Amino acid sequence: SAFLLNTGWTGGSYTNGGSRIKLEYTRKMIDAIHDGTLKAMVDANELVSTPIFGLRIPKSLPGIPSEVLDPANGWADQEAYLQQLERLAGLFNKNFQEYASKCPPEVAAAGPSLPVENSTDGQRTEKPHSIVTNPG
């Protein structure tokens, strides 16, 4: 198993209300990996998925606030959060193009899915597999 931990900022950037994740919470997340708590949650599917990036995160972990586990909960302005996710996904996809031809399709499929607007009703839905590869 592999786990990705956010040990940096939550709730925004340095200039717009964000804060560093406390070392106390990082240690508790590492402890949950080492003692098997996080793996058990994965096995029991006690996870939620983030929009755009599709990262699976635990619904809860003892001693860790929900705004640390789920980045969306740390942002006061949800629209700003989604805009930042879209911006980051765009940057990721643009950078990935340099490597796309060297990656198998399943790697590209794991990338972010940017929302697209439906021209008939104005609703936004996620477009799956927004990274296109040309394996060669």
Secondary structure, DSSP 8 states (H G I E B T S, - for coil): -------SEESS-GGGT-EE--HHHHHHHHHHHHTSHHHHHHHTT-EEE-TTT--EEES-BTTB-HHHHSGGGG-S-HHHHHHHHHHHHHHHHHHHTTTGGGS-HHHHHTS---EEE-TTT--EEE-S--------
